[in-house]
Amino acid sequence: MLICFGKQKQTDIATAQAAAAMWRFSKLNAQLANPKLATENDAEEYGKGHEFPTTTYKTAWDVNGTLEKYLSAEIAAWAMAFGLGKVVKSGTAPNFTYTCTPLFPANGDAAELPYFSYVEQIRPGAGVVLDRQAVGCAIESWQIAIGSGPGRANSKITVEFAGSGKVIDSATGITMPAAQTEKLLPSASLTLSINGVDYVTSKNIVSLETGWKNNLRMDAGFYPGSGFQSAGDGSSGAIRGRLEFGNRQGNLKFFARFDSASTEYTKLKSQTTGTAVINLSFDANNSLQITWQKLAFSVVEIGETDQILTVSVECTPLYDATNGVISAVAKCVVDSICQ
């Protein structure tokens, strides 16, 4: 299986991308972004003389998929830009910086995230098994997991996405670009400050997970005039004409060693608020820094990890009147991400 997807954003939800606007990666999971066609029949209609269906109808198309990868500077910049939606690019080669924040319609931003195309191929060419392009995809969620121990598996990202339902099947016309060279962001590079505590300097951090969920309004995409799989063919099944985010949610959970100086339980009881700054890097030109601008501890549970006393903490990200909810600063050597 080969995959590539939009490095740049589509001009609109219905316009497929060409190869020049895409990049190619490997991934860890074997899941395909299988297009699903919903159908209905006339079993409930009167006048047939019996209760059985006689005809089926194409109703609507649906597309969704998951990318699971080792965390790299390139995929981090892409996920933050397309997942949060508002991107400011700065810098020049080889140090491009993407400052990513959530869209806020109250401030004049759109309610639609940037769209991208997603291509899957299996043995393309004369003996093609699969060759299709899903058009108008948006990120539903991203989740980063950082763990202890050596190896690439201790720094991973999982991205879920959904599509308009429009699929160009068989001979997409996409000749995949060469595979993108990635700069991994290993867990050993982590610097971490949460609610006033530097968990790396104290050598207490065990693992953490953080992420963002857009709760896309899937049903609202099917509106009068949203379009069909084949333009002008009402029998080909409806597709979405928009994908708007719903009530978005951020999350942060971490495990740390618990000792006499640990303050997590005290901060839970007092509902102390503070920031969380998570930083991972490959070098000076390739890194990711996620800042939760204001958070409080919502759950603190003391237990053990490998027979050492630990504390499990779940955080509630809050809206800060000055800085918002979250900002992600991603640096990499690749230009034009989400542009």
N, C-alpha and C positions, 0 to 999 in steps of 0.2 A: 504494500500500500504506500502510495506517495501522496503527500498533501502540500498544498500551498494556499495562502490566503492573503487578503489585502494588507499590505504595509501602509499604503495610503488609503484614504476613505473614498467611498463611492460618492458620485455627485448627487445621487438621490437613491432611494430605496430600490428602485426598479432598474437602475442602470448597472449592468455587469461590468466587472473590471477586466482589463487586459493584463497580460503577463508583466508588463513594465511596471504596474502598480502593485505587484504582489511579491511575496518572498516565500521561500520553501524551508520548512523545518522538519525535524523528526519529532516523534512523540512517544510516550510510554504506553498508552492504552490503545487497544485494538478497535475500539468502538468506531463505527461509521456514523456519519450524519445522515441516517436513513430518512429520506423523504417519506412522509406518511400521508396517504390519501384517505380521507373520511368519506364514507358513502351513506346513502339512505335509500329506502325503498318505499313502495306504495302499499305496504301491508295494511296500514291503518285507514286507507281510503275506502269509501263506500262506492258501490256501483259495479263491482267486479263480479258479484255473485258468490264470492267465497272470501276467506280470511287470509289467503296466501299472497305473498308478493309476486308481482308479475314483471316488474321493472326495477332496476337500480339506477341511482343517480350519483354522479360525482359531486361532493359537497364542497370540500375545502382541502387545501394542502398544508402540511405542517413540516417544519425542519428544525431539528435541534441536535447538538453535538457537544462533546467534551474533549478538551485538550489537557492532557496531563504531561508535564514536562519537568525536567530538572531546571531550576531557576537560573536564568541567564540575564545579563543586562539587556539584551535585545527583546526577549519575550516579556520582561518586566516593563520596559518602556511601552511596548505595544498594549499590554493588558491594562496598565494604568491609564493610558491615553484613551483607548476605546471604552474601557470600563467606567471611568469617571466622566469623561465626555468633554471637559474643557481643557484645552492644551495650549500652552504658550511655549514656543520653541525659541531657544537662544543658543549662542555659541557658534563656532565654526569647526570644521574638521581639524583634528579627530575628536573633538569634544563637543558633541551636541547635547544640550540639556533640555529636557521636556518637563515642564512644571505642570502637573495635572491636578485639577480640582473638580468637584462635582458641579454639574449644571444646576442653576437655580432660576426657574421661570419667573419668580417674583422680581428678579433682577434683570429680566429681559432675555434670559437664555431660552433655548428651545427645550421642549420636553422629549425630543428624540435624540438618542445617542448616535454617534457616527456609525455608518454602515460599512460593511466589507463583504467581499465575495469569498467563498470557501470552495476549493477544488479538491476532489478525491479521484485518484486514478489507481487502477490495478492492471498491470501489464498493458499500458497504452500502446497503440499501434495496430498492426494487422491482426494480432490475436487478442484484442482488447477484452478485458473482463469487466472493467468498470471505468467510466470516464464521465464525470458530471460536475457541474458547478452550481452551488447554492448561492443565490443572489439575495442581497439585502439582509445580511446577518448582523445582529447586535449582541453585545456581551450581556448575559444574564447575571453572571457572578464571577469573581476570582477569589481564590483562597491560597494563601502562602503558608507552608508548614516548614518550620525550622526545628531540627532535632539535634541530639548529641551523637557523638561518634564520628568516625571518618567516613569518607565516601560521598558520592554525589547525591545519594538518596536522602541525605539529611537536609537538603534545601530544594524544595519542590514547589511548583505552582500548578493549580488546577483551574482551568477556565471553562465555564459553561456558556454556550451561546445558543441563540434561537434565530430563526430566519423567517423571511416573509412567506416562504413556501414556493417561491419561484425557483425552478430548477431547469437548467439547460443540460439535457441528458444526451450522452453519446456524442463524441467528437465536439468537445467544448470549444475547441480552437485555442486552448491554452497550452502553450509549450512551456513546461515548468522551468523556472530559473534554476541556476545552480544552488545547491544547498547553502543556507546561510551559516557562516562561521560564528559560533557563539562564545561569549565570554561568561563563564559560569560565576555565580555569586555564592560561594560556599558558606556553610554555617560557621566555619572557623573565622570568617571575617566579621562576624556580627559585633556591632556595638549597640547597646540597648539601655535606654533610660525610661522608666515607667513611674509616673507619679512621684518624682523626686528621688528615685533610687537607681543607681547605676548597677545593673544586675551582672554585667560582664566584669567590671572591676572587682566586685565582691566575689566573683566566681560562683555565683549561686544559680544562674539560669540553667535549666534542664532542657526545656523546649518551649516553643510558642507557636500559635496559629493566629493569623489575622486575615481578614477578608472583607469583601464588599458584595452586596446583593442588590440588584436593581429592581427585582420584582416586576419584570416587564408585563404590561397590560396586554396579554396575548389576544383575548377576545375582542378588545377594542380595535384591533387591527383590521377586522372585517367590518367595514362600514359601507354604506351605499356608494358604489363607484370605486371600491378598493381594487378591482381588477380580477383577471382570470389567468390561469396558467398559460393559456394560449390567448393572446390579445384578440378580443372581439368574439371569442368562442365561449358562450355561456355554458356549454356542456363540459368544459375542461376542468371545472373546479375553481373556486375562489382562492385568491391569495391575499395576504395582508398588504395594505397600502401604507401602514405606519407601525412602528414599534415604539411606544412611549414607556418611560420608566414609571413605576408606581411608587409606593412608600418604601424608600431605600433604607437599607440597614447596614451598619458596620459592625464588625466584631473583632475582639481581641481576647485571647485566652492564653495563659502561660503557666508553666510549672517551674518552681524554683525551690532550692533548698531552704529549709526553715531553721533558723537558729535564734539565739537570744536577742539579736539585733533586728530581727525581722519585724516589719511594721504593717504587714498586709491586713491582719485582723483588726488592728487599731484604726487603720484608715477606712476599713469597711464600716465599723461602728460609728465613726465620726463623719462618714461620707465625704472625706477629703477628696478634692478634685485636683487634677494635674494633667500634664501632657504625657504622651508616649512617643518616643523617637526611636525608630527601628532603622538601622543602617547596615547594608551589606555591600561589599565591593570586590571587584576583581583587581582594579588598579585605579589610578586617578581619573581615567577617562570612562570607566565603566562601573556604575554603581546604582544603587536604589536606596533612597531614604523616604520612609513613610512616617508622617507625623499625624498622630491623632491629637487634635488641638485641645481637647478637653475631655476627660473621662473620669468615671468613678468606678470603684469596685462594687460589683453586684453579688458575687458569690465568692466566698473564701472557704476552702476546705483543706484541712490538714490531714495528710496521709503519709505514704512512704513510696519511694522509688528506689529499687535495688537495695532495700533495707536501710535507706537513709531517709530521715524525716524531710518531707517536702510539703509545699503548699500549692494548691491548685486555685488559680484566680481567674474569674471571668469578669471582664470589664464592660461597662456600658459607655460607648462613645456619646458625647453630648455636643450640642451646637454651641459654639462660642460666638458671641455677638461681633467680635472683631475679626477672628480668623476662620470662622466656619467650622466644618466638621473634620475634614481630612485634606491633606495635601501630600502629593507624591512627587519627588524630584528624581527623575530617572536620567542617567547619563549613559551614552553609548556612542559608538563611532558611526552609526547609521543615520543618514539624513532623511527627512520627509516622512517620519512616522506620523500617521493620522493627519497628514496635511492635504 
